[in-house]
Amino acid sequence: MPEAIEIARRGDIICALLPQRVNRHGLVTGATGTGKTLTLQTIAERLSASGVPCFLADVKGDLTGISQMGSVGGTLAAVLTERGLDAPTSTSCPVSLWDVFGEQGHPLRATIPSKACSASCSKSPTIKVCSCSI
């Protein structure tokens, strides 16, 4: 069985995922500045290193940095030392960015029908996304 993927640690408390138990869907929520982006980035990086492909919806582009090797800065180094953690090894992950406009990434086709999403809703149209060439 694959080894547990450590997601977070504080003192002697470790939060880990078992790759064979990872569900097909996940949701990370929280207020501004609570670590949602870092949590998603960590999960995706660790699953990728274990050979598990991931799909992340990232409309702002905050997670695209996992495609580049990183470095440990002074503040992060101080936090790692304070918590007794080793500095991580920098790696990059394979990334395919989908692009609705088809200009800078994998082409993605999105259609917005003019019809309402249901009989009870007259204001919100449905959005269907298709990527047939994957």
TITIKE-832607 format. One record per residue: chain; residue number from 1; residue in three letters; y, z, x of N, C-alpha, C, O, CB in turn. Coordinates in Angstrom, 2 decimals. Glycine has a CB too. Layout:
N
('A' NUM 'Ala' (Y Z X) (Y Z X) (Y Z X) (Y Z X) (Y Z X)),
...
# end
This chain:
134
('A' 1 'Met' (-1.19 0.00 0.83) (0.00 0.00 0.00) (1.25 0.00 0.87) (1.27 0.63 1.93) (0.00 1.21 -0.94)),
('A' 2 'Pro' (2.30 -0.72 0.42) (3.54 -0.72 1.18) (4.15 0.68 1.25) (3.95 1.50 0.36) (4.54 -1.69 0.57)),
('A' 3 'Glu' (4.88 0.91 2.30) (5.54 2.19 2.52) (6.70 2.38 1.54) (7.33 1.40 1.14) (6.03 2.31 3.97)),
('A' 4 'Ala' (6.98 3.62 1.16) (8.09 3.93 0.26) (9.40 3.50 0.91) (9.58 3.62 2.12) (8.13 5.44 -0.09)),
('A' 5 'Ile' (10.32 3.00 0.10) (11.61 2.53 0.58) (12.63 3.63 0.33) (12.95 3.95 -0.81) (12.04 1.21 -0.12)),
('A' 6 'Glu' (13.14 4.21 1.42) (14.14 5.27 1.30) (15.47 4.66 0.88) (15.97 3.73 1.52) (14.29 6.05 2.63)),
('A' 7 'Ile' (16.03 5.19 -0.20) (17.30 4.69 -0.72) (18.45 5.62 -0.34) (19.53 5.15 0.01) (17.23 4.54 -2.24)),
('A' 8 'Ala' (18.21 6.91 -0.40) (19.26 7.88 -0.07) (18.62 9.17 0.42) (17.46 9.47 0.12) (20.17 8.16 -1.30)),
('A' 9 'Arg' (19.41 9.94 1.18) (18.94 11.23 1.68) (20.12 12.18 1.78) (21.22 11.81 2.21) (18.23 11.07 3.07)),
('A' 10 'Arg' (19.89 13.41 1.39) (20.89 14.47 1.54) (20.13 15.74 1.88) (19.40 16.27 1.05) (21.78 14.66 0.23)),
('A' 11 'Gly' (20.29 16.22 3.10) (19.53 17.38 3.56) (18.05 17.06 3.58) (17.63 16.08 4.20) (19.80 18.59 2.66)),
('A' 12 'Asp' (17.25 17.86 2.90) (15.80 17.60 2.86) (15.38 16.87 1.59) (14.19 16.72 1.34) (15.03 18.90 2.97)),
('A' 13 'Ile' (16.35 16.42 0.79) (16.05 15.67 -0.44) (16.11 14.18 -0.12) (17.11 13.68 0.39) (17.06 16.03 -1.59)),
('A' 14 'Ile' (15.02 13.47 -0.43) (14.93 12.04 -0.18) (14.69 11.31 -1.50) (13.80 11.69 -2.26) (13.81 11.71 0.85)),
('A' 15 'Cys' (15.47 10.27 -1.76) (15.28 9.41 -2.93) (14.64 8.12 -2.41) (15.21 7.44 -1.56) (16.65 9.12 -3.69)),
('A' 16 'Ala' (13.47 7.78 -2.94) (12.74 6.61 -2.44) (12.13 5.83 -3.60) (11.86 6.38 -4.67) (11.65 7.03 -1.45)),
('A' 17 'Leu' (11.92 4.54 -3.37) (11.25 3.66 -4.33) (9.90 3.23 -3.75) (9.79 3.00 -2.55) (12.13 2.42 -4.68)),
('A' 18 'Leu' (8.91 3.12 -4.60) (7.63 2.56 -4.19) (7.66 1.07 -4.54) (7.79 0.73 -5.72) (6.42 3.31 -4.88)),
('A' 19 'Pro' (7.56 0.17 -3.55) (7.68 -1.26 -3.83) (6.73 -1.75 -4.92) (7.09 -2.64 -5.69) (7.42 -2.04 -2.57)),
('A' 20 'Gln' (5.53 -1.18 -5.00) (4.58 -1.63 -6.02) (4.96 -1.14 -7.41) (4.38 -1.59 -8.40) (3.18 -1.15 -5.66)),
('A' 21 'Arg' (5.92 -0.22 -7.50) (6.36 0.32 -8.79) (7.75 -0.18 -9.20) (8.25 0.20 -10.26) (6.36 1.83 -8.73)),
('A' 22 'Val' (8.37 -1.01 -8.38) (9.71 -1.50 -8.71) (9.61 -2.39 -9.94) (8.80 -3.31 -9.99) (10.34 -2.28 -7.51)),
('A' 23 'Asn' (10.44 -2.09 -10.92) (10.44 -2.83 -12.18) (11.13 -4.17 -12.00) (11.75 -4.43 -10.97) (11.11 -2.01 -13.28)),
('A' 24 'Arg' (11.03 -5.00 -12.99) (11.67 -6.31 -12.94) (13.17 -6.22 -13.18) (13.90 -7.14 -12.82) (11.05 -7.23 -13.96)),
('A' 25 'His' (13.65 -5.14 -13.78) (15.05 -5.00 -14.11) (15.57 -3.64 -13.66) (14.82 -2.66 -13.62) (15.27 -5.19 -15.62)),
('A' 26 'Gly' (16.82 -3.60 -13.32) (17.43 -2.33 -12.92) (18.91 -2.34 -13.26) (19.51 -3.40 -13.41) (17.23 -2.07 -11.43)),
('A' 27 'Leu' (19.47 -1.18 -13.38) (20.89 -1.05 -13.69) (21.43 0.14 -12.91) (20.86 1.23 -12.95) (21.12 -0.88 -15.22)),
('A' 28 'Val' (22.53 -0.07 -12.21) (23.19 1.00 -11.49) (24.58 1.14 -12.10) (25.36 0.19 -12.11) (23.26 0.72 -9.93)),
('A' 29 'Thr' (24.88 2.33 -12.61) (26.18 2.55 -13.24) (26.89 3.74 -12.59) (26.26 4.55 -11.91) (26.02 2.80 -14.76)),
('A' 30 'Gly' (28.18 3.83 -12.80) (28.94 4.95 -12.28) (30.42 4.62 -12.25) (30.82 3.47 -12.44) (28.46 5.32 -10.88)),
('A' 31 'Ala' (31.22 5.63 -12.03) (32.67 5.47 -11.96) (33.06 4.78 -10.65) (32.24 4.64 -9.75) (33.38 6.84 -12.09)),
('A' 32 'Thr' (34.29 4.36 -10.56) (34.82 3.73 -9.36) (34.65 4.66 -8.16) (34.98 5.84 -8.22) (36.31 3.37 -9.55)),
('A' 33 'Gly' (34.12 4.10 -7.07) (34.00 4.85 -5.83) (32.79 5.75 -5.72) (32.72 6.58 -4.81) (35.19 5.66 -5.65)),
('A' 34 'Thr' (31.82 5.60 -6.63) (30.65 6.48 -6.60) (29.48 5.91 -5.82) (28.45 6.58 -5.70) (30.21 6.78 -7.99)),
('A' 35 'Gly' (29.60 4.70 -5.28) (28.55 4.14 -4.44) (27.63 3.14 -5.09) (26.53 2.92 -4.59) (27.75 5.23 -3.92)),
('A' 36 'Lys' (28.04 2.53 -6.20) (27.19 1.55 -6.89) (26.89 0.35 -5.99) (25.73 -0.07 -5.87) (27.86 1.09 -8.19)),
('A' 37 'Thr' (27.91 -0.20 -5.38) (27.73 -1.38 -4.54) (26.85 -1.07 -3.35) (25.94 -1.84 -3.02) (29.08 -1.92 -4.07)),
('A' 38 'Leu' (27.10 0.04 -2.70) (26.28 0.43 -1.54) (24.83 0.68 -1.95) (23.90 0.34 -1.22) (26.86 1.68 -0.87)),
('A' 39 'Thr' (24.63 1.28 -3.12) (23.28 1.53 -3.62) (22.55 0.21 -3.85) (21.41 0.05 -3.41) (23.32 2.35 -4.94)),
('A' 40 'Leu' (23.19 -0.73 -4.53) (22.57 -2.05 -4.77) (22.29 -2.77 -3.46) (21.23 -3.37 -3.29) (23.48 -2.91 -5.66)),
('A' 41 'Gln' (23.24 -2.71 -2.54) (23.06 -3.37 -1.25) (21.88 -2.76 -0.49) (21.08 -3.49 0.09) (24.35 -3.25 -0.41)),
('A' 42 'Thr' (21.77 -1.45 -0.50) (20.67 -0.78 0.19) (19.33 -1.15 -0.43) (18.38 -1.46 0.28) (20.87 0.73 0.15)),
('A' 43 'Ile' (19.26 -1.11 -1.76) (18.01 -1.46 -2.44) (17.62 -2.90 -2.12) (16.46 -3.17 -1.78) (18.14 -1.27 -3.96)),
('A' 44 'Ala' (18.58 -3.83 -2.23) (18.27 -5.24 -1.96) (17.84 -5.46 -0.52) (16.89 -6.19 -0.27) (19.49 -6.11 -2.28)),
('A' 45 'Glu' (18.53 -4.84 0.44) (18.18 -4.99 1.85) (16.77 -4.47 2.12) (15.98 -5.12 2.80) (19.19 -4.26 2.74)),
('A' 46 'Arg' (16.46 -3.31 1.60) (15.16 -2.69 1.86) (14.03 -3.46 1.17) (12.96 -3.63 1.75) (15.16 -1.23 1.39)),
('A' 47 'Leu' (14.27 -3.93 -0.06) (13.24 -4.74 -0.73) (13.04 -6.06 -0.01) (11.91 -6.53 0.13) (13.63 -4.98 -2.20)),
('A' 48 'Ser' (14.13 -6.67 0.44) (14.03 -7.93 1.18) (13.22 -7.75 2.45) (12.39 -8.58 2.79) (15.43 -8.48 1.52)),
('A' 49 'Ala' (13.47 -6.65 3.16) (12.72 -6.36 4.39) (11.23 -6.15 4.10) (10.39 -6.38 4.96) (13.30 -5.12 5.09)),
('A' 50 'Ser' (10.92 -5.71 2.87) (9.52 -5.51 2.47) (8.90 -6.78 1.89) (7.73 -6.79 1.52) (9.42 -4.38 1.45)),
('A' 51 'Gly' (9.69 -7.86 1.82) (9.17 -9.13 1.30) (9.29 -9.27 -0.21) (8.67 -10.17 -0.78) (7.76 -9.28 1.69)),
('A' 52 'Val' (10.06 -8.41 -0.86) (10.24 -8.49 -2.31) (11.55 -9.22 -2.59) (12.62 -8.73 -2.22) (10.24 -7.05 -2.96)),
('A' 53 'Pro' (11.50 -10.39 -3.26) (12.73 -11.12 -3.55) (13.54 -10.39 -4.62) (12.98 -9.72 -5.49) (12.42 -12.55 -4.01)),
('A' 54 'Cys' (14.87 -10.51 -4.55) (15.77 -9.83 -5.49) (16.77 -10.82 -6.06) (17.15 -11.79 -5.40) (16.51 -8.65 -4.80)),
('A' 55 'Phe' (17.18 -10.58 -7.28) (18.29 -11.32 -7.89) (19.35 -10.29 -8.25) (19.07 -9.34 -8.98) (17.83 -12.14 -9.16)),
('A' 56 'Leu' (20.56 -10.47 -7.74) (21.66 -9.56 -8.01) (22.81 -10.34 -8.62) (23.25 -11.34 -8.06) (22.11 -8.82 -6.73)),
('A' 57 'Ala' (23.30 -9.89 -9.75) (24.47 -10.49 -10.37) (25.70 -9.83 -9.75) (25.95 -8.65 -9.96) (24.45 -10.33 -11.94)),
('A' 58 'Asp' (26.45 -10.60 -8.99) (27.58 -10.06 -8.23) (28.79 -10.94 -8.47) (29.09 -11.82 -7.65) (27.25 -9.98 -6.71)),
('A' 59 'Val' (29.50 -10.73 -9.57) (30.60 -11.61 -9.93) (31.81 -11.47 -9.00) (32.59 -12.41 -8.88) (31.02 -11.34 -11.34)),
('A' 60 'Lys' (31.98 -10.33 -8.36) (33.12 -10.13 -7.46) (32.82 -10.51 -6.01) (33.75 -10.64 -5.21) (33.56 -8.69 -7.51)),
('A' 61 'Gly' (31.56 -10.70 -5.66) (31.22 -11.07 -4.29) (31.08 -9.90 -3.34) (31.06 -10.10 -2.12) (32.23 -12.00 -3.77)),
('A' 62 'Asp' (31.00 -8.68 -3.87) (30.91 -7.49 -3.02) (29.61 -7.39 -2.24) (29.57 -6.76 -1.19) (31.09 -6.26 -3.85)),
('A' 63 'Leu' (28.55 -8.00 -2.73) (27.24 -7.86 -2.11) (26.89 -8.98 -1.13) (25.84 -8.94 -0.50) (26.19 -7.78 -3.17)),
('A' 64 'Thr' (27.75 -9.98 -1.01) (27.43 -11.12 -0.14) (27.37 -10.74 1.33) (26.83 -11.49 2.14) (28.46 -12.20 -0.33)),
('A' 65 'Gly' (27.91 -9.58 1.69) (27.88 -9.13 3.07) (26.48 -8.90 3.62) (26.31 -8.84 4.83) (28.66 -7.87 3.19)),
('A' 66 'Ile' (25.47 -8.77 2.74) (24.12 -8.56 3.26) (23.58 -9.79 3.97) (22.54 -9.73 4.61) (23.18 -8.17 2.13)),
('A' 67 'Ser' (24.29 -10.92 3.85) (23.87 -12.12 4.56) (24.30 -12.10 6.03) (23.88 -12.95 6.81) (24.43 -13.36 3.87)),
('A' 68 'Gln' (25.13 -11.12 6.41) (25.65 -11.02 7.77) (25.18 -9.73 8.43) (24.96 -8.72 7.76) (27.20 -11.09 7.77)),
('A' 69 'Met' (25.02 -9.76 9.75) (24.70 -8.54 10.49) (25.92 -7.63 10.49) (27.05 -8.10 10.63) (24.24 -8.86 11.95)),
('A' 70 'Gly' (25.70 -6.34 10.33) (26.79 -5.38 10.29) (26.89 -4.57 11.57) (26.13 -4.77 12.52) (26.62 -4.46 9.12)),
('A' 71 'Ser' (27.84 -3.66 11.57) (28.00 -2.75 12.71) (28.37 -1.37 12.17) (28.91 -1.25 11.07) (29.08 -3.28 13.71)),
('A' 72 'Val' (28.08 -0.35 12.94) (28.39 1.03 12.54) (29.75 1.40 13.09) (29.96 1.41 14.30) (27.29 2.02 13.05)),
('A' 73 'Gly' (30.69 1.71 12.18) (32.04 2.10 12.57) (32.13 3.60 12.84) (31.15 4.32 12.67) (33.04 1.70 11.49)),
('A' 74 'Gly' (33.29 4.05 13.25) (33.50 5.46 13.60) (33.25 6.43 12.46) (32.60 7.45 12.65) (34.89 5.65 14.11)),
('A' 75 'Thr' (33.77 6.13 11.26) (33.60 7.02 10.11) (32.13 7.13 9.73) (31.62 8.23 9.51) (34.42 6.54 8.91)),
('A' 76 'Leu' (31.45 5.99 9.64) (30.03 6.00 9.29) (29.22 6.72 10.36) (28.31 7.48 10.03) (29.51 4.56 9.11)),
('A' 77 'Ala' (29.54 6.49 11.61) (28.81 7.17 12.69) (28.96 8.69 12.57) (28.01 9.42 12.80) (29.32 6.70 14.06)),
('A' 78 'Ala' (30.16 9.16 12.20) (30.39 10.60 12.05) (29.58 11.16 10.88) (29.01 12.24 11.00) (31.90 10.88 11.82)),
('A' 79 'Val' (29.51 10.43 9.77) (28.74 10.88 8.60) (27.25 10.93 8.95) (26.56 11.88 8.59) (28.98 9.96 7.39)),
('A' 80 'Leu' (26.77 9.91 9.63) (25.35 9.88 10.02) (25.01 11.06 10.92) (23.97 11.70 10.75) (25.01 8.56 10.72)),
('A' 81 'Thr' (25.89 11.35 11.88) (25.67 12.47 12.78) (25.68 13.79 12.01) (24.84 14.65 12.24) (26.74 12.49 13.88)),
('A' 82 'Glu' (26.64 13.94 11.10) (26.75 15.16 10.28) (25.49 15.39 9.45) (25.07 16.53 9.27) (27.98 15.07 9.36)),
('A' 83 'Arg' (24.89 14.31 8.96) (23.70 14.43 8.10) (22.39 14.35 8.89) (21.31 14.41 8.30) (23.72 13.35 7.04)),
('A' 84 'Gly' (22.49 14.22 10.19) (21.29 14.18 11.02) (20.49 12.90 10.88) (19.27 12.91 11.00) (20.41 15.33 10.69)),
('A' 85 'Leu' (21.18 11.79 10.64) (20.50 10.50 10.46) (20.75 9.60 11.66) (21.81 9.65 12.28) (20.97 9.82 9.17)),
('A' 86 'Asp' (19.76 8.77 11.96) (19.92 7.77 13.02) (20.77 6.62 12.51) (20.76 6.31 11.31) (18.54 7.26 13.52)),
('A' 87 'Ala' (21.49 5.98 13.40) (22.27 4.80 13.03) (21.30 3.67 12.66) (20.29 3.48 13.33) (23.22 4.36 14.19)),
('A' 88 'Pro' (21.60 2.94 11.59) (20.70 1.85 11.17) (20.74 0.68 12.14) (21.72 0.47 12.85) (21.08 1.37 9.77)),
('A' 89 'Thr' (19.66 -0.07 12.15) (19.60 -1.29 12.94) (20.22 -2.42 12.12) (19.86 -2.60 10.96) (18.12 -1.63 13.35)),
('A' 90 'Ser' (21.15 -3.16 12.71) (21.80 -4.24 11.98) (20.86 -5.42 11.81) (20.24 -5.88 12.76) (23.08 -4.68 12.70)),
('A' 91 'Thr' (20.78 -5.90 10.59) (20.01 -7.09 10.27) (20.78 -7.89 9.23) (21.77 -7.42 8.68) (18.58 -6.73 9.75)),
('A' 92 'Ser' (20.32 -9.09 8.97) (20.88 -9.89 7.89) (19.73 -10.25 6.95) (18.58 -10.32 7.37) (21.61 -11.17 8.43)),
('A' 93 'Cys' (20.05 -10.49 5.71) (19.03 -10.82 4.71) (19.19 -12.26 4.26) (20.31 -12.79 4.26) (19.11 -9.87 3.50)),
('A' 94 'Pro' (18.08 -12.92 3.89) (18.20 -14.28 3.36) (18.92 -14.23 2.01) (18.58 -13.42 1.15) (16.79 -14.96 3.21)),
('A' 95 'Val' (19.92 -15.10 1.84) (20.73 -15.09 0.62) (20.91 -16.51 0.12) (21.13 -17.43 0.90) (22.11 -14.44 0.88)),
('A' 96 'Ser' (20.81 -16.68 -1.18) (21.15 -17.93 -1.83) (22.18 -17.61 -2.89) (21.88 -16.93 -3.87) (19.89 -18.64 -2.45)),
('A' 97 'Leu' (23.40 -18.11 -2.70) (24.48 -17.83 -3.64) (24.53 -18.94 -4.69) (24.57 -20.12 -4.35) (25.84 -17.71 -2.91)),
('A' 98 'Trp' (24.54 -18.55 -5.95) (24.64 -19.53 -7.03) (26.10 -19.77 -7.33) (26.92 -18.85 -7.29) (23.90 -19.03 -8.31)),
('A' 99 'Asp' (26.43 -21.01 -7.62) (27.82 -21.41 -7.82) (27.95 -22.24 -9.09) (27.39 -23.33 -9.19) (28.34 -22.22 -6.60)),
('A' 100 'Val' (28.69 -21.71 -10.05) (28.87 -22.41 -11.33) (29.56 -23.76 -11.09) (29.28 -24.72 -11.81) (29.69 -21.55 -12.32)),
('A' 101 'Phe' (30.45 -23.83 -10.11) (31.18 -25.06 -9.84) (30.41 -26.02 -8.93) (30.80 -27.18 -8.79) (32.52 -24.74 -9.23)),
('A' 102 'Gly' (29.34 -25.55 -8.31) (28.52 -26.40 -7.45) (29.21 -26.84 -6.18) (28.86 -27.89 -5.63) (28.08 -27.59 -8.21)),
('A' 103 'Glu' (30.19 -26.08 -5.69) (30.95 -26.49 -4.53) (30.55 -25.76 -3.24) (30.54 -26.36 -2.17) (32.41 -26.27 -4.78)),
('A' 104 'Gln' (30.22 -24.47 -3.33) (29.94 -23.70 -2.13) (28.59 -23.01 -2.13) (28.28 -22.28 -1.19) (31.00 -22.69 -1.95)),
('A' 105 'Gly' (27.80 -23.21 -3.14) (26.51 -22.53 -3.20) (25.51 -23.35 -4.00) (25.72 -24.53 -4.27) (26.66 -21.16 -3.81)),
('A' 106 'His' (24.42 -22.71 -4.36) (23.38 -23.37 -5.15) (23.96 -23.71 -6.52) (24.49 -22.83 -7.20) (22.11 -22.47 -5.27)),
('A' 107 'Pro' (23.86 -24.96 -6.95) (24.45 -25.34 -8.25) (23.81 -24.55 -9.40) (22.59 -24.37 -9.44) (24.28 -26.85 -8.49)),
('A' 108 'Leu' (24.63 -24.11 -10.29) (24.20 -23.35 -11.46) (24.88 -23.96 -12.66) (26.09 -24.21 -12.65) (24.54 -21.82 -11.32)),
('A' 109 'Arg' (24.11 -24.19 -13.70) (24.68 -24.79 -14.89) (24.82 -23.72 -15.97) (23.86 -23.02 -16.28) (23.81 -25.97 -15.40)),
('A' 110 'Ala' (26.01 -23.59 -16.52) (26.25 -22.64 -17.60) (26.84 -23.38 -18.79) (27.73 -24.21 -18.63) (27.20 -21.50 -17.14)),
('A' 111 'Thr' (26.35 -23.09 -19.97) (26.89 -23.70 -21.18) (27.33 -22.60 -22.13) (26.67 -21.58 -22.28) (25.85 -24.63 -21.85)),
('A' 112 'Ile' (28.46 -22.84 -22.78) (28.96 -21.91 -23.78) (29.05 -22.69 -25.09) (29.97 -23.48 -25.28) (30.36 -21.29 -23.37)),
('A' 113 'Pro' (28.10 -22.46 -25.99) (28.13 -23.18 -27.26) (29.33 -22.76 -28.10) (29.82 -21.64 -27.98) (26.83 -22.95 -28.04)),
('A' 114 'Ser' (29.80 -23.66 -28.94) (30.95 -23.35 -29.78) (30.56 -22.46 -30.95) (31.43 -21.90 -31.62) (31.59 -24.63 -30.29)),
('A' 115 'Lys' (29.27 -22.33 -31.22) (28.78 -21.53 -32.33) (28.82 -20.04 -31.96) (28.62 -19.69 -30.80) (27.35 -21.96 -32.72)),
('A' 116 'Ala' (29.07 -19.17 -32.94) (29.10 -17.73 -32.69) (27.70 -17.23 -32.33) (26.71 -17.89 -32.66) (29.63 -16.97 -33.93)),
('A' 117 'Cys' (27.62 -16.07 -31.66) (26.35 -15.57 -31.16) (25.42 -15.09 -32.27) (24.21 -15.04 -32.06) (26.59 -14.46 -30.20)),
('A' 118 'Ser' (25.93 -14.73 -33.43) (25.07 -14.34 -34.55) (25.87 -14.48 -35.83) (27.09 -14.67 -35.80) (24.54 -12.89 -34.38)),
('A' 119 'Ala' (25.19 -14.39 -36.93) (25.86 -14.52 -38.22) (26.88 -13.41 -38.45) (27.87 -13.61 -39.14) (24.84 -14.54 -39.34)),
('A' 120 'Ser' (26.63 -12.23 -37.86) (27.53 -11.10 -38.07) (28.70 -11.07 -37.09) (29.61 -10.27 -37.25) (26.75 -9.81 -37.97)),
('A' 121 'Cys' (28.68 -11.93 -36.08) (29.73 -11.94 -35.07) (30.41 -13.29 -35.07) (29.77 -14.30 -34.78) (29.17 -11.61 -33.66)),
('A' 122 'Ser' (31.68 -13.32 -35.39) (32.38 -14.61 -35.44) (33.26 -14.84 -34.23) (33.89 -15.90 -34.12) (33.22 -14.68 -36.69)),
('A' 123 'Lys' (33.31 -13.87 -33.30) (34.23 -14.00 -32.17) (33.56 -14.27 -30.83) (34.15 -14.96 -30.00) (35.03 -12.77 -32.05)),
('A' 124 'Ser' (32.34 -13.76 -30.57) (31.77 -13.92 -29.25) (30.72 -15.03 -29.22) (29.68 -14.92 -29.87) (31.16 -12.63 -28.79)),
('A' 125 'Pro' (30.99 -16.08 -28.46) (29.95 -17.11 -28.29) (28.89 -16.62 -27.31) (29.14 -15.73 -26.50) (30.58 -18.44 -27.79)),
('A' 126 'Thr' (27.72 -17.19 -27.38) (26.67 -16.83 -26.42) (26.89 -17.61 -25.14) (27.48 -18.69 -25.15) (25.26 -17.10 -27.00)),
('A' 127 'Ile' (26.42 -17.08 -24.04) (26.48 -17.77 -22.76) (25.05 -17.94 -22.27) (24.32 -16.97 -22.14) (27.36 -16.99 -21.71)),
('A' 128 'Lys' (24.67 -19.17 -22.01) (23.32 -19.44 -21.51) (23.45 -19.96 -20.09) (24.29 -20.82 -19.81) (22.57 -20.47 -22.43)),
('A' 129 'Val' (22.62 -19.44 -19.20) (22.66 -19.84 -17.80) (21.33 -20.47 -17.44) (20.27 -19.94 -17.78) (22.98 -18.65 -16.88)),
('A' 130 'Cys' (21.39 -21.58 -16.75) (20.17 -22.28 -16.37) (20.28 -22.76 -14.93) (21.33 -23.26 -14.51) (19.89 -23.47 -17.32)),
('A' 131 'Ser' (19.23 -22.60 -14.18) (19.18 -23.12 -12.83) (17.83 -23.82 -12.67) (16.85 -23.23 -12.24) (19.38 -21.98 -11.75)),
('A' 132 'Cys' (17.82 -25.08 -13.01) (16.56 -25.82 -13.10) (15.99 -26.24 -11.76) (14.80 -26.55 -11.68) (16.75 -27.03 -13.95)),
('A' 133 'Ser' (16.79 -26.27 -10.70) (16.29 -26.81 -9.44) (15.76 -25.75 -8.49) (15.51 -26.05 -7.33) (17.37 -27.59 -8.76)),
('A' 134 'Ile' (15.59 -24.51 -8.95) (15.05 -23.47 -8.06) (13.54 -23.56 -8.05) (12.88 -22.78 -7.36) (15.51 -22.05 -8.49)),
# end
